[in-house]
Amino acid sequence: MAFIRPCADLRNNYNEISKICHETKEPMYITKNGANDLVVLCDEAYEKLKKDVEQTEEERIERLVSEHFDKHYASFEEFKKDFNKKIEQALKDIEEGRYQTLNEFCAEMEEKYDIK
């Protein structure tokens, strides 16, 4: 959700703007005469953004995978258990004919998203 405030709010409501930026970690757009003029970020969000820009694509992917893993699994053992469960379900689905070939899947995505 975009937060937009007139420039007078920087002077008159600084503490409120600061609080919103810190709580949401989202940018605050500051307008001047009705047009975008500035973007305000809390320091934590700015440092994360700066770090993201400085990362290579490989580092960024590794960080995202790690964050996703940490969010969903308490341990590597839990991950292995979940992975095995999903493999077993996939094999069962194949045995029961509930699957698509890669070509069928790609054709469906090309049609759905109008990919040429």
ABEGO torsion letter per residue (X at the ends): XBBBBBAAAAAAAAAAAAAAAAAAGBBBBBBBGGBBABBBBBAAAAAAAAAAAABBAAAAAAAAAAAAAAAABABAAAAAAAAAAAAAAAAAAAAAGBBBBAAAAAAAAAAAAGBX
